[in-house]
Amino acid sequence: MKNLLALVASASTALAHGGVLTYNIGGEIYKGFVPYNTPTGQNTIQREWDSYNPIQDPTSSGMTCNLNGAVANEIATVAAGSKVISYWTNPWPHTIGPMVTWMANCNGDCANFKGTGNVWFKIDQAGLISGTLATGLWGSGEMVNNNSTWTSTIPANLKAGNYLLRTETMAIHTSNAPQWYPECATLTVTGSGTGVPGSSYLAAIPGVYSMSDPEVDIDIYSNANADVTTYTIPGPPVYTG
């Protein structure tokens, strides 16, 4: 069974990958960046990403907002407490691995914001929802079940300002070879909230993931993991405001 599952997973890596192509933010549709195309003439809230391929080195600068991560030329305004729907490549091919949504306060103009250091906080996450590591329902599987969309809520008490919203899935269907798919959108959050995440909620990207972490360097098909029904998503707890 282990060999069969690993063979299926290996075949899936040959499928097209992708990322977040469109957003519904507060009920308004925003286009994402179109990879494999020149950025000239692209008006988007999303930072540039150049291919559908995953990031496979957790220390890569592309972990922040993908490669090459050049700044967006538009910004979406959203009220704190509103929903953001991210539309992934449909159908998304990878159903094993967690979904995580991060935000970072640009502390001014996001065009000048590099996203380095302990500035990122989670606003939602979903790991292994039910079943075992190899055959259970994961956050990414739930995203696929929802027509390859993921819905996040901006914390209702989040302080107004300019933020990056970073949507991410980490695919772990290939043994000991995780794949990250991150994209960043630029938001202006409005409202009267005063919430600011404390240091215990903050992480650096790159930095939060390491190949020395057993939840990252993982073989879900190993005999040792055959009956495992729990998974701890790396990083700080979710900030709810």
N, C-alpha and C positions, 0 to 999 in steps of 0.2 A: 504493500500500500504506500509506504514511504516513497519508493522509487516512482510509482505511478503519479503521485501528487507532485513530486519534484519535476517530473517530465512535463506535466500539464503547466506548471508554473513557468518552466523554462520556455515552453512554446509561447506563453502569453507575453514574454518579454519581447518577442519578435513583432508583436502587434504595434500599431501606431500608438504613440503616447499622446501628449497634449497638455492642456492646462485650462485655466479659467478664460473664457472667451468673451463673456458678457456679464453685466451686473444689473440687478434690479435694486435700486437704493431708494428707500422711502417711496416706492411706487413708480420711480422713473428709471427708464432703461438707459444704460451707459455702455458703449462699446469698449472692449478691451483692445490691447495692442494686437496687431496681426503679424505673427512671426513669419520669417522668411521673406519679408517685404521691407523696403526702405522705410525708415521712420518719417521721411519727408511727406508731408500731407496727411499724416495720421493724427487725428485729433482724438485724444483718449485720456481718461483718468488713470490709466494703468501704466506702470513703468515698463520700459522695453524688455522683452524677452525674445531671444533670437531663434529658438528652435523648440520642438516638442520633446526634446530629449531630457531625461532627468539629470539632476545634480547627484553625483554618486560619491563625492568627497565632502564630508561634513565640515571640513575646514575651509572649503572654497568660499571666496567672496561672493560667488553666485548664490550662496545659501540665503543671503539677505533678501534680495528681490529678483533672483534669477540672473541670467546672463543676457545682455550686459547691464541691465538694471538702470538704464538712463532715465532721467526724470520725465514725468508726464507733463503734458502742456495744458491739461484741463483738471478741474477739481469738482467733486460732487459735494453738495451741501446736504447734510442729513441731521435730523434732530436726534439727540440722545434718546435712547429707548426705541428707536426705529429698527426695522428689519433690513438686512442686506442679504439678497439672494445671489449667490455666485453660480453661474452656469458653466459647468465644465464641458470639455469635449464629450460628445454624446454619441454612442455609449462610452463611458469611461471603462478602460479595459482591466483595471486592477482593483480587486475587491478585498484584498487582504492588507490591512494596515490602518493606522489611525488617521483621523482628520483633526486638524488644529487650526484655529483662527487666532491670529495675533494682531495687536495694534501697537503703535509707537507714536508718542507725541513729538511732533517736529519742532516744537518750541519756536515757532515762527514759520517762515516760508519753507514748505517741504522741498522746494527746488534746491535748497541749500543743505538738505538733511541727508546724511550718509547712512544712517541707521546702524551705526557701529556702537559697540559697548552695551551695557546693561540697560537697554531702553525698551525692550519688547515685553509685552504682557499678553497673556491669553484671555480671550473673551469666551471661548468655548473649546471643547475637545470631545472626541468620542473614540475610544479604543476598541477593545474586544467587548462586544455587547452581550453575546451569548455564545455558548458552545466552546469548542476547543480552538487552539491557535490555528490549526491547519484547515479546519472545516467549519468554523463558527462564523457568526455575523459580526463584521467589523464596521467601524465608522465609515470606511470607504465603500463597503458593500451597501450600507444604508444610503449613502450618497447616490450610488448607482440605482438603487431601488426607487429613489425619489427623482427619477428621470435625469440623473447625473447633475443634480443641483444640491447646494448646501446653503442652509439658511442660518444666519447669525443675527444676534441682536446687540446693537450698541448699548453698553451699560447705561441705564437710565440716569444715573447720577454722575456720569463722566463729565469732567470739566470741559467746557467749550474750548475749541482750538483746532489747529490743523494736525491731522494724523495720517499715518500710513496704515492701511488695513492689509494684512498679509494672510492670504489663504494658502493652506498647505495640506497635502497628503503625503504620507511616507509609506511607500509600497514595500512590503517585506516578504513578497511571495518568492523571491529568489534567495536561497540560503546564503546568509552572511554577506549579502550584497544589497543593502537598502537603497531605495531610490526616492529622492525628494522632488516634489513638484510645487515650487512656491511662486506666487505672483503677488504684486503689491499694487493697491489702488490708493489714490490720494483723496482724502475727505476733509471737509470742514464740518466739525461737529458743533451744533448749536444747542442752546439750552442754558439753564441756570444752575446746573449741577456743579458740585465742588469736589467730586471724586478724583483723587490722584493715586494711582497704585503705589504702594510702598515697596521698599527694596526686596521684600520677600516674594513679590509677584513678578520681578523683573529678571530678564535673561538677555544674554548676547546671542546674536545670530549673524555669523557663525559663532559657535561656542557652546550652545546648549546641548548639542548632539556630539557624541564621541564614539568612535569605533571600539573603545574600551568598555562601553556600556552594553551589558548583556541584552538590553531591550532593543539595541540598535544592531549589534553584531549577533544576529539571531538566526538559528535554523529551526523554523517552526515544524519541520518534518522529522526532526531527530526523535529517536526513541525516548529520550529524556523529556521531550515536550509533547509526546503523543496524547497525554491526558490532561495537559495544563489548560485551565479555564480562566486564567487571570493574566492581565498584562498591564504594566504600569507605563504610562506615557511619560517620556523624559520631560524634564523642565518643571517650572514652578506651578502652583495651583492656578486655577481659573480665577480671574478677577471679575467680580460681579458688580462692583461699585457700591 
